[in-house]
């Protein structure tokens, strides 16, 4: 497809009798996750996301490390008024703020519902190893693997 033809494949463009604030969905091919996809004539082997092409055509280049995010949460939308630049963190924060996260905020340590050890137990396990008890013996006492005890000792584990 030529860049000049891009907007011919977007539904809801102004002049089509629709509100310019509505979503303008991509009418051609989509990835399984719902994002519009296309290839351009200058590189037919590289698939592009339709909303990113829409952003670049309407608003300019996308800086390195930035994503094009949707205000409307419609993955096929190409309306430049619905698109904005952000980081991956911005994208995740937006998802959580709008209640689209499959899980709530990530809980760590004792706050996590599947936490096996509280801070005191971890301190006791570290003290036992420091006092000369083998990691294997400490792991057996707590019913976990030796590798997990090693991570606790080296402060590498995540609950």
WOHURA-V102593 format. One record per run of one state. SS is the DSSP state (alpha for helix, beta for strand, coil for the rest). FROM is the first residue (numbers start at 1). TO is the last residue. Records with the same first field share a line. If there is no record, write none. Layout:
BEGIN
SS: FROM-TO ; FROM-TO
END
This chain:
BEGIN
coil: 1-2 ; 11-24 ; 27-29 ; 31-35 ; 41-42 ; 60-66 ; 71-76 ; 78-79 ; 87-87 ; 98-108 ; 112-118 ; 131-134 ; 143-145 ; 154-159
alpha: 3-9 ; 50-59 ; 80-82 ; 88-97 ; 109-111 ; 119-130 ; 135-142 ; 146-153
beta: 10-10 ; 25-26 ; 30-30 ; 36-40 ; 43-49 ; 67-70 ; 77-77 ; 83-86
END
